Amino acid sequence: MAEPTPRYQCPYLGMAADRGLTSVNPTHSHRCYAQRPPGEPDLAYQAEFCLTARHVSCAFYAAAPAAGEPARNAEASRSREPRGRWPRVLLWAGLTLALIAVVFFYWLDLSGRGVSLFDRGGAQADAPLVQQLPAAATETIPAAEAVPATATPAAVAQRVIAEATRFSTPTAEPGGRIMALEPAAGEAGWWSSEEARGNHLGDSYLHAGYYQGQAFVAAARFNLAQVPRGAAIREAILRITGLESNRLDPASGGSWTLQLLADSSLPDYARANFQQVFNAPAAATLFPTLYPADLDRGNVNVLPLDATARAWLEQQVLDAVPGVIVRIIGPGGGDTLFAWDSGSGPASFGEGPQLLLNLAAPPPTAPPLPTEAVIVATLTPTPENVMTAAAEAWTATAVAITTGTATPLTYRAVTPTPSPANLATLQANALLAGLPPIVPHTPTPANEATATVDALIAAAYAFLTGTPTATPVDAVTPIVITPTPRPQNIMTQAAHYVMATRDAIAAPDPTPWPYNAIIATLTPTPVVITYTPPPANRATAAYQEAMATAVALIVGTYTPLPPNAVTPTPTGAVIQPPPTLDLLPLPATAAPPTATAAPPAADATPRSAADAALAANLQQAMREANDALVALIEAPDTPRDGLQAYFCGAAAWRKVTAYLNGLDAQANRPTAATYTTTAAEPPVREPDGRWRLRQVEAWSYTMSQGGTIAGNEEYLYWLVAAPGRAPAFCIDDYAFQAAR
């Protein structure tokens, strides 16, 4: 930031280009005009003396003439110089040297050898463009051959105008000020399209254009924090100085455009990549557009901001936006690249981008900051246990996979500050805020007996622990607020919303609660739920756990019970546990699906046994069904239509489908399966016409993440005849339990 020299700064401090300007921050562009010739104070010395009221203790300040008198003292010293023949000798020697220099430069011009007055660091053609990639190998773009430029009258005029206006400073109106904004270290640089990540902020060059298949874009960020809010911007000028032109090809044509970007368009400017900088929306475009004839090493390009751009910049300052970004975009092809000076780095002239502001007098009182529009989001309750937390994580992952990342909100989302849950939290908040302490309310004794008991208790405490600490004189007691009763149904809740909306419209600015207010806790009405008996044995407990896991995988986590849920006290009656039969066996990492109640177990009702041929057919149907199931386990993408011919019953098909879906949801799922029937009873015909087959099967699974899981299960199948199709028998229902 540059401004007219304040009183607390040293009056001998000024810019190297313009003594009338100083920066509010230490910079290498500062010069000490108390020295002859002007010196360059280091940054630490500037921060400690030159830019503070301590400049009066500086030795150079004490030895220099008073501020405003250097010119007169210099004239006086020149009037006291001796007048003799030595001045005349020196004059003739100077003229002779000047004549020799003219002849020498004329000879260089005739011989085709040129000398650049702006060559401060050696021949440009030898300066490679180095891309310094973070944490990666450094790639060097070879230097191009310098393109000879023809000095047309228009180009010469442009250079003369640029040099003439390079250090011109506008005059501030009464009460106004001039500020020269410059990018801080590390806030100006360039980006390349060949680099998916990273940037070159802090480099000496601001490359923009197209070279060897790469697009280059440059940007610089100016801090607006010191610009007074509410001050009108009468004039704004952007100045940039050329630094390297050896890759500039005038024959390729093209143009360079400078644009203003809102600071919010690149919220993470320091980590922005090429695509983010290149695609950021422009708020204003600066004119004139620059062409090859306007660009050269040492040329100063001056771009004034028009009324629209100044109005936009004023609004940014008024809204307390921390900064503004200037982006430079060059041609999109043609192998032509130009670089301006960033103001930092070893190759810099120290002539970085400069945004000069001519400000009117600021208002006596700064305008109020704009009210930010936000979205008040409901606080997400903390998961009650690890299962709920895992379910929320799985849900978020599933949403991200199926629907993608959520669209960012237009407004900033905030969460309301929750009310203190208890008196201890209320007291801690008051202590942290430095407010008067909050002490519990001591009720007045209702009768003499209560007063006597209170006095005895106080005496006992004093005897045991000593005299209690006196209550602070400014202590306050909490204000207990009765909460709104919990709505009994959705209609009551909707009515509460309508009433709250009406009150908010009638009184948009409600009176805030005092800091010692606390909401009373309602005693919830108990919710009586059905008593769940404890499992009678280990098999029942395993069944209930497997069923709960299967439900969680298929339909999601159970709705948690309300905090005021209670169960009735069980009577002495015996509660029968649910049947322990379940589905097909699952690997240890897969959860079984929900099972329906198994058909009644065998009883004393007479049943007919199958003959040998029929029993063989039933056994064959079971083998084919299990083979078809193994094929689907090993090839889960295969259609399941063929399997339904074996599991033809609605109950059997629902169970086997849920079983396969549970396997597909597992990360460590079986990739191969084998089974062996180790024992079997002869088939028996049930009274309802179905054939019951009981057998023990040994299953072995090879898992996708390595390892094998094996187990023996006792199965109970009910098969029905399927006349006119294959197989001749199919499974109507089934259940299983661990083999005894």
N, C-alpha and C positions, 0 to 999 in steps of 0.2 A: 504494500500500500504506500503510495506516495502522496504527499500533501504539502502545502506551504509550511515552511519551517516553524514549528511551535516554539513557544518561549522556553520550554523546559529542555529543548535540544540545543546543542552547540550551534551558534550562528555561523561558524566557519565550516559546518558540515553541509555537503551538497553532493548531487549526482555528478559523475564524471562527464555526462553529456550535457547537463543543465545544472548550474550551481544553485539555481532557485528552487530546485526540487530536492526533497529528501524522502526516504522511505521510513515508515514507522518500525520496520524490522531491520536488523543488521543485514547488510548486503555487500558484496564485493564491488558494486557499482558506486559506493560512497567514496568521496575524497575529502581529505582534510585540507582546507584552503588557508589554514593558519600556518602551513608549512610552505616553503619555497624550494623546489616546485611542490605542487599539491601531493600529499602522500596518501597511501591507502591503508587506513587503520584496519587491524584484524577484527574479526567478527566479535570475539569476546570483549575486546576493548570498546567497541561500539556499544555493546549491550550494557557495559558497566559505566561508561563515561559519556560518550558522544550523544547517546539518545536519552540521557537522563539529566536531572538537575545537577549531577555531580560533575558535569563538564567543566565547571568553574575551577575544579581542582586539577585539571589537566595542565601539564607543563607547557604544551604548545599553545593552549588558550591564554595562559598567563603571560607568555612571552610575545604573543601576537598583539597588533594594535586593536583598538576597540572595534566591535562589529560595525561595519559601514564605513570605516576609515581606511581600509587597505589601499584603495585607489589613490586617495590623496597622499598617503605616506609614500606610495610608490612614485608619484609625480615629484614629491619633495626630494626623495633620494636620487631620482634621475637629475634634478636641477643642481644637485651638489656634486655630480660627477666631474672630474677634471676635463677640461677642454684643451687638447693638444694635438700633436700630429698622429698619435697612435690611433685615434678614431678614424682618421682619414686613411691610414694604412690598412686598417681592418676592412674599411668599406671597399677599397680597391681590390683587396684579396677576395672578398666575398663575390664581387662582380666577376672576377676572373674564374672562380670556381663555378659560378652559375653558367658562364659561357661554355666552359668545358662540359658541364652536364648536359646542356642543350645539344651540343655537337654529338656527344656520346649517344643520347637517346635517338637523335635523328639518324645516326648510323645504324642503330639497332632496328629502327623502323624500316630502313632501306634493305637491310639484310634479312628481313622476315622474322626476326627474333623479338618476341613480345615480353613485356614485364608487366605483371599484374600488381597494381597498387594495393589490392585487397588480399594478396597472397601472404597470409600471416603464419602459415604453417607448412610451407613447402608446396610442391606441385600437386594440384588437385587430382590429376590422373592417377597418382600413386596412392590415393586414399581409398582403401577398400571399404565397402559397406558391410559391417560385421553384424550378424544376427546373434545376439547372446541369448540362447534359450535357457530357461531355468532348469537346472538339474538335467541337462542334456548336452550333447556335443555341440560345440560352437561351429556354425556354418558360415562360411565367408563367401559373399557374392563377389566374383572378380570385378575389378574396376574396368569400366568401359573406356574406350578411347575417347578423349575429349573431342567434342564436336565444335569445330570453329564457328564462332558466331560473327555475323556481319553487323557492324555498328551502323544501323540506320539512323537517320535524323530523329525519327520518332523514339527509338530506343534511347538515344543519347538524351533527348529532352526528358523522357520519363525518368532516367537516372538522375539528371540534374534536379528535377522537381522533387524526387524522392529524397535526395541528399539535402536539399534546401529545407524540406519540411520535416526532416528526420527528428530534429530536436526542438521544433517549435512547440511552445506551450501556450494553450489558450489562457486568457485572462479571466479570472473568476469575478463574478458580480459581487457587489457589496454584501457581506454576510455569508457568501458562498465559499467554496473551496475547490481546489484541484486535487484529485487523487489519481495516482498512477499505480494500477494493480499489476502485479507480476506473479506468475505461478510459483508456488513454493517448490523446494527441491523434491524431485520425485513425482511431480504432478504434471509434467509435460513429457511427451515421448511419441512413439510410433508403434504400429501394429502391422503384421504381415499376414496375408491370407494363407501362407504355407504353414503357419503355426496355429494348430487347433487350440492351444492353451498358451498363456503367458503373454507378456508385453515387454516393451522396452522403455518404460517410464524412467526418467532420469538420464537418458542418453543425450548426447550433445546435439543430435540431429532430429528434425521433425520431417521425416520422409513422407512424401505423398506422391502418388502416381502409379505407374505400372512398369515393371522391369523383370525380364527373364521369366515370364509366366507368373509373377507374383504381383498382387495388388497391395498397395501400401496406403495407409491412412494415418494421419497424425491428429493429436488432440492436446489441449492444454486446459487446465482447470484454474480458475481465478476465485480467490476467497472473497466473499462479499460481506464477511462479518463486521468489518470496520466501516462500511458505507452507512451513513446515517439514514435511518428509516424515515420516510416521509419527505426527504429532500428531492426536489425535481431534478432530473438529469437534463441539463440544457444542451450538452454536447457530449458525445462519446466517440472515441477514435481507437481503433485497433491498429497496432503497428507490429509488423513482423519483419525480421531481417534475414536475407538469404545467406546461407552458409556453404552449400555445396551445389555445383551445377554441372559437374563433369558427366553425369548421366542424363542430363537434359538434352533432348533431341528436338530442336525447333522444327525440323522437317516433319516430325510426327504430329505436330499440331497439338490439339487438346486444350483443356482449360482446367483451372484449379478454383474451387469454390470453398469459401469459409462460411460456416454455419454456427449459430448459437444453439446449444442443447441445454435443456433443463437438467439440473443436478439430479433430479429424481429419475431421469431416463437411464442413468447408469449408477444405481445405488451402491454397487461395489466397484467403484471406478478403479481402485488399485489392483483388482484381480480380473478386470474385464478382458475378454478375448476379442479377436478381430471381428467376429460376427456381431457381437453385442455392440461394439463401437460403430461399426459400419451401418447397422440396421437401426440404431437409435433414432427416434423421430426428431426432426429439426424444428425448433421453435421460431427461428428467424434466419434468413439468408442475407449475408453481407455483400455489398457491392462496392467497387466493381469486381466482376469476375476477372481472374488473372490469366494471362496468356503467356506463352514462352517469351515474348518480347518484354514482358514486365519482370522477368525473373533473372537474377544474376547474383553471383556471390558478392555480398556487401550491399545489395540493393535493399532499400527499406520500402515495403509495401504498406500503404496507408489506406485503411478502409473505415470510413465514417459509418456510424450506425444511423439509419434513417429513423423517422418519427415512430414507426411501428416497432422497430427493434428497441428503441429507447423506452417506449411505453411498457413493453414486455419486461425489460430489465428493471424498470422502476417497480413493477408489480412483484418481481422476484425479491427485491430488497424489502418491499413492504410486507411480504409474507414471511420474512425472516428465513428465506432459503439460504443455506450456508454457502453456496457457490454457483458458478456458471461455467459451462464447458464450451470451448471453441474447437470445432472439428474442421480439419482440412482434408478435402477429398479431391483427388486428381483424376486424370484420364483413366479410363478402364482398359486401355490397350496402347499399342504403339511403341513400347519400350522407351518410355520417357519418364524420368524420375527427377524430382527436385527436393532439396532439403533446406529448411529454415533453421535458424539458431534457436535452441531450446533455452539458452541462458545458463546451462549448467553442463558439467562434464569437461573432459580435458580438451576437446576440440572446439569449445564454444568461444565466441568473441566476448561473451558476457552481455550480448544484446538479445535477450530473450523476448518473447511476446510481451507486449505491454498494452493494457487497456486503460486509456486515459479518460477520466470522467470529469466533466465540468459541472459541479453541483451547485444548485441554488441553496439559499439559506434554509436549513432544516427548521421544522416547526418547533416552537418552544417545548411542546410535549410530544413525545413520540406517539404515533397512532397505536391503538390497541392491536395486539396480535390477532390474526384471524382465528375463529373457532374451528377447530379441526372436526370434520365429520367422521365419526367412528361407528363401528358396529359393536354393540354390547353383546358378547357371547355368554351363554350360560356356562357356569363353571362345571367342568366334567368331574363327577364324583370320583374320589379315590377308590380303586378296586378294593373290595372287602378281603379278597384272598388271592393267592397265586393263580388259581384256576380262572377266576374272572379276568385277571390281568392277561393271562395267556389267551383267553377267548377274545378279548378286545384286540390284542395284537394280531391274531389270526384273521379277525374280521377286517382290520385295516389292510392287511396284506392281500386278502381276497378282493377287496374293493379296488386296490391299486392295480391288481392283475387284470380284473374284468373290465373296469371302467377307466383306468389310467389315473394319473396324478390329478388331484383336485385343481380346478381353475383358481388362480389367486384372486382374493377379494379386491374389489375396487377400493374399499375403505379399509383402514386399519382396524383389526379386531382387538377389542379389549375385554377383559373380564372384570366384573364388579368386585369390589373389596368385600369379602364376607363379613357379616356382623360377628363380633366376638361371641364365642360359643359359651363362655363362662366368665365368672367374675375375675379369675386369675388372669385371663387373657386381656380383659378390659383394664385391669390395673397395670399390666406390663405395657400396653399401648400408651397409657398416660405417662408412664415413667420415661419411655423412649421419646415421646414428644415433648418432654419437659413441662407437662401440665400439672396442676395441683393433684396430689395423690387421691385415690379413691379408696375409701374404707367401708367395710360392711356396716349396714344400718343396725344400730342397737335399739331394739324396741323398748319403749317405756314399760316398766313392770305394771301388770294389770291390777295387782293388789299388793298388800303389805307382805304377804307370805312370799310371793315371787321376788320382791325386792330384797327380802332377807336372804333367800337362797342365792341370788346373784351376788350379794355382798360376801357371803361365805365362800362362794366359788372364786371370787376375785382375791380374797385373802389367801385361799389355798394356793392359787397360782403364784401369788407374790411370795409365799413362804417357800415354794418349791423352786421357782425359776427367778426370783427376784422381782423388783419393781418393773412393771411393763413399761415399754417405751411410750412416751406421751404421744397422743395423736397430733399431727401437725395442725397448726391453727388454720391453714388454708385448705384442709382436706374437705372433700365432698363425698356424699354418699351416692351410690348408683341410682339411676332412674330406671325403674323396671317398666317395660312396655309390654302390654298384653298382646300376644300375636293374634293374627287373624285365624279363626278356626279353619281346620283343614276341610276343603270341600268334600261333601259326602258323595257327590256324583259329578259327571261332566257338565251338566246343566248349571249347577251352582258355580263351578269353576269358570264357565263361560260368562256368567253374570258378573263375577268378580273382575274379569278382564274388561268388560264393558264399563263398569263403574270406575276402575282405575284409569282407563283411557279418558273418560269424561273428566275426571279430576285433573289429569295431566294437561288437558286442553284448557281447562278453566284457570289453573294455576301452574304455568309451565316451569316456574322456579320455586319448588317447594322449600320450606324452611328445613335446613339440615338438622339432623339430630344432634343434641349435645354429645360431647365426647364421653360422658359418663352414662350414656344410655345403653341398656342391655335388654334383649328380648327374652321374656320368660319362656321356659320350656314347657310346652303343653304335655299333660299326661295323656298318652295316646290310648284310644279305646282298643282293647285287645281284639285281635282277629283270630277266631278259633278255626284251626285247620284240622284236617283228619289226621288221626294218630297213625304214624307209620311204625309198625312193630319191628323190633330188632330181628335180624336174620336168625333163624333157628339153628343153622349149621353153616359150615364153611362154603358148601356148594351154593347155598342161597345167597350168601354175601357176594360170592364171585359173580353170580348171575345178575344181581342188582347193580354191581359196579359195571359189568359189561353192558347192561342195558342203558345205564346212564351215559356211558361213553358213546354208545351207538346213537342215542338221541342227540347228544351234543354234536356229533359229526354230521348228522342228517338234517336236523331242524334248528340247530344252534343251542346255545346255553339256556338252561332253565331260567325262567323269570325268578329272580331272587325273592325270598319271602320278605314281607314287610317287617320292619324292626319290632313291631308290636304283636307279632304272631305268637299264639300260644296253642298248645295242644291239650285236649281234655285228659284228665287223669284216667288211665285205663282201669276197667273193672277186673274182677277176678276171672271173667270168662276167658276161655282159651281161644286165641286168635290163630287161625290156621295160616301158615305162611303160604305164599304163592308157589306153584309148581316150580321145580328146579330144572325142567327140561328146557333146552335152548336150540340154537341153530347148528349149522355145520361148524366144524372146528376152525378157529382163526389162529394165525401166528401170534406170538406174544406182542408184536408191535401193531397188530390190527385189532380193532374193536368189533365185536359181533353186533349185528343189527338187532332191532327189537323183535322179541319173540312173542307169538300169540300162545294162548294157553294150549297145552298139548291135549290130544284126545284122551279119553278116559283110559286108565291102565287096565290091564287084564283082570277080569274078575271070574266068578264061578260060573258065568253063563256058558253053556256048551258051545264050542266052536268047532268047525270042521277043518281038518288038516288037508293040505294039498297033496295030491299024489306026486310021484317022483318026476313025471314029465312036466307037470305044472310048476312044481318047485324049481326045476331047472330053468324054465322060462322066466320065472320071477327073478331068480338070481342073475340071469343073463341081462334082464332089463336094468337091474341095479348096477351091474358092471358097466353097461353102456352109458348110463346116466353119469356115473362118476368119471368115466373117460371123457365125456363131453365137458364136464366141469373142469377137469384138469387142462383140457385144451384151451378153454377160455382163460384160465389162470395164467397160462404160459403165453397166450396171445390176447391180451386184454382189448385190443382194437377190433377183434373179430366180432361180427354181428352175433347177437344172442338169440336169434330166431330159432336156430337148431336146438338150443338147449331147452327151449320152452316145450318141445315135443316130449321131453323126458320129465319135466316138472310141470305137468299139465294142470294141477290143481291151483286155485287162486292163492290159497295160503302157502303152498310150496313155492310158487313162482315169486310171490312177494318176498319171502324169506331169502331165497337164493339170490334175487336181484339186489336186495339190501346188503347181503354178504359181499357180492362182487363190487358194489359201489364203495363199501367200506375199505376193501383192498385198494381200489384205485386212489383213494384219498390219502393213503399212507406213503410217506417218503421211502421207507424201507419196506417194500412190498415183495411178496414171493414172485420169483421168476420161473420156478419149476416146482412141480409137486408130484409125489408118488403116493400110492396107497396100497394096502394089503388087507384083505378080509381074514382076520385071525380066528374068528369064531362066529357061528351063525345058528339060529334056531330054525326049525322047519316052519315054513309059512303057514299062517292060520287065518281062516276066513272069519271076519268079524260079523256080528248080526246085521250091520248096515251094508253088507255086501263087499266091503273093501278087504284086501289081503294085507295082513300085518306081518312085517318081516323085521325081526330083531337080530342085529349082528354087531360085532366089534370090529372096528377098522383102525389100522395103524397108518397115520398120515405123516409124511415128511416133506418139509418145505425148504427150498434153497432161496435165501433172501438176496435182494438186489444190492445190499450194502455188505454182503459177505456173511457167512455163517449158515447154519442149518437149524431148523426148529422141527421137533418131532413130538408126537403125542398119540395116545390110544383113547378112542372115544367109543361109547356104546350108543348105537343109533337105533331108532324106532321109526320104520317107514310104513306108510299106508299106501298101497298101490291099488289102482283101478284098471279094469280092462279097457283097451282102446281098440275096439273092433274095426277092421278095415283099414288100418294104417300101421306103420312101423314107428316105434316099437309096439308090440302087442300089449304091453302094460306100461303105465306111467305113474309117477309119484303124485299122489293127491295132497299129502301133508307129511311132515317129518319132524322129529325132535331128537335131541341128543343129550347125553350127560357124560361126565368123565367115567371111564371104564373102572369097574371095581377091581 
